[in-house]
Each structure stands twice: as structure tokens, then as C-alpha cells.
Amino acid sequence: MLDNDRINGHRPQIATEVTLSVPAQPVNYPVLEATTGGVTVGNEVAVGTYTISYQVCRVSNGKCVSTTLTVIVPHVIAKDDANTNYINGATGATNVIDVLANDQVGRQAATLSNSQLTVITTATPIGGANVPVLSTATGKVNVPAGTAAGTYYIVYELSAQVGRQYCERPRNP
């Protein structure tokens, strides 16, 4: 939060160079943490743009400045994905599922330019064989040759790329 603020040419350190004072925030609102300068956005905070007022005071002389911080909470929806086509695990297949195809960021279709994918849990091998893999660079699931027949689950997180990340995971197991 203090990334664009400077004292003698460097970012000020909270507690040693500056203190933050933040008035009480409404319920279901992003929270500016006075001790760290970080912003916490709980799951109950609705999509929207929020303005948080706060005061920064220099420890050395007590001079204070009042200012505001704008927090954007984007609309992120990550839906479950499933492949209904037969895949021959012996030979494998590429681009089996595009996990972004049914997801949204900022009320628009999710793309690699407006979002970021993170694999939370990789697929579990069956009998030590290869497993399907989600490429975070493409958003596609690939089935390598030598994958055993079965059902595989890959848990991923979809994050909006808007200043700070706001994320959601599909609901599949």
C-alpha cells in the first residue's frame, strides 16, 4: 500500500518511520491492516470498487497526511471442467480441456491476459502411470501417453490480474 510513497527516496517502513491510522471499516468491506499496510479481502466482500480512507503519520515529527486507497474486487468465477470425449491413455492427447473456456474474470471470459492459473493439486496417478497435466501457460489439460484409464481430478485456482489477486477455485473434489 505504501509502494508509491517515499521518505528520503525510499519506501517508508511502518512502525519505524510511519504509522497508519485507519477508521473502522463497514462490515463486508476490504480491510486495510494498519500494522502491515496490507489489504485483506474476505470472501463476504462483494464485487466492486471500494475506497478506504486512512492517515499516514511520520514517527520523527508527527506530521500526518490523510489519503485514500482504492481497492478493486473483481468478479471471478471458476467453474468445474469435465472431458466427455474418449481419450486413449496409451497414446495420450493434447488440449483435452481448456479450463478457462467456462470461467469469467471481471464479467468477461477468462483469458491468460486477464487472469492467472495456479495448480493447487495435481492428478493422482493410478498404478504409477502418467497423469493428465494442466499447463498454466496455456490453460489446457494434456494427457501424456501411458496414462492409465480412470477419472482424474486437477484442482486449480483462477486469479484476476488487477493490482492484487482475487482468486476462486472450481468446486470439484
Secondary structure, DSSP 8 states (H G I E B T S, - for coil): --TT--BTTB---BTTTEEEE-----TTS-EE-TTT--EE--TTS-SEEEEEEEEEEETTT--EEEEEEEEEE--EE-------S---TTT-EEEEEETTTT-EETTEE--TTTEEEEEEE----STT-B--EE-TTT-EEEE-TTB-SS----EEEEEEESSSEEEE--S--
